[in-house]
Amino acid sequence: MSQIPPWASEALAEVFDPCCKEKGISVVEMGLVRSVEVADGRARVELLLTSGWCPFAARVLTEVREKIAAQPGVEDAEVEVVWDEAWTVDRLSPRAARILRFLPPPSKVQDREAYILEELS
């Protein structure tokens, strides 16, 4: 996973995938931001979508572009959806994973009781 500059993470901390807005999980915490690069005042942001059929994709792309374009030193911003990498739950921040409570596949949980106790603590 590419590093996202701290200024970009801060700028995008209040941009939400509409499906997770009520839970307060930003596009950064969802792992939707693959990269942010700036050259000569032009920012390029790569985003993944949780689903290629996301009905809110245009809205999220617009909000990301507006937030990044408003940052100091950025004159223009371009946001592109990348299709060469699928979004998976592995991209979730630890906080987002706890809130969404995605569980590993049963084959990865060797001691279910210990796993459940750890999750509840």
Beta strands, then each sheet from edge to edge (+ up, - down):
strand 1: 33-39
strand 2: 42-47
strand 3: 76-81
sheet 1: 1+ 2- 3-
end
